[in-house]
Amino acid sequence: MSTNQKTQDVTSKRNRRSFWLLESFRVGISLKGLNGLLETLGGILLLANAQQKLSGFVVLMLDQELSRNPHDFVARHLLHATTQLAGNSRHFAGWYLISHGVVKVVLVIALLRNKLWAYPLMIAAIGVFLCYEAYRFTLTHSSWLILLAAFDVIVLTLTWLEYNEQLAVRRAHA
C-alpha cells in the first residue's frame, strides 16, 4: 500500500468519524432543545395556575381509586405531589423550569448555528445540571435522574468532541 493510499484511508476514516460525531451531536443537541421547550412550557403552565387544574384533574382521576382503597400508595403520592406545588414552591418550580428551559433553547440554537462561544457555555451548563442531578439523586434515589444524567454526560461528551473538531477546522482555515 502506497503512502498516498494510507493517507487517503486515514482521511476517509476521519471524515466518517467526523460525520457520525456531527450527526450524533446534532441529534443530542436537538433532543436537549426539545427538552428545553417542554421545560419552558411546563414552567409557564405552572405559573399560569395550571397547577390547580392539574390537582383537580388528579383528584378526579384518583377519586374512585381512593374511595375503594384509601391507602393506595401510588394514588396517595400522586395526590400529595400535585398539592405540594402551591404558593412559593409553585413559583420557584415554574421559574426554575422556565430559566432552565430558556438557557437550553438559546444554547441549542447557537450550537446549531455553529457559534463557537456556545460550546463552552453548553459544557458549563450541562456540568451545573449534572451537579444538581447528583444532589437530587442523593435525596430521591430516582432512577430517572440516573437516565437523565447519563444522557447529559453523552451530550456533554459530544459537545466537547464537536467543540474540539470546530476548533481544529477553524485553525486549519486560519
Buried (B, 14 or more C-beta within 10 A) or exposed (E): EEEEEEEEEEEEEEEEEBEEBBEBBBEBBEBBBEBBBEBBEBBBBBBEEBBBEBBEEBBEEBEEBBEEEEEBEEBBEBBEEBBEBEEEEBEEBBEBBBEBBBBBBBBBBBBBEEEEEBBEBBBEBBEEBBEBBEEBBEEEEEEEBEEBBEBBEBBBBBBBBBBEBBEEEEEEEE
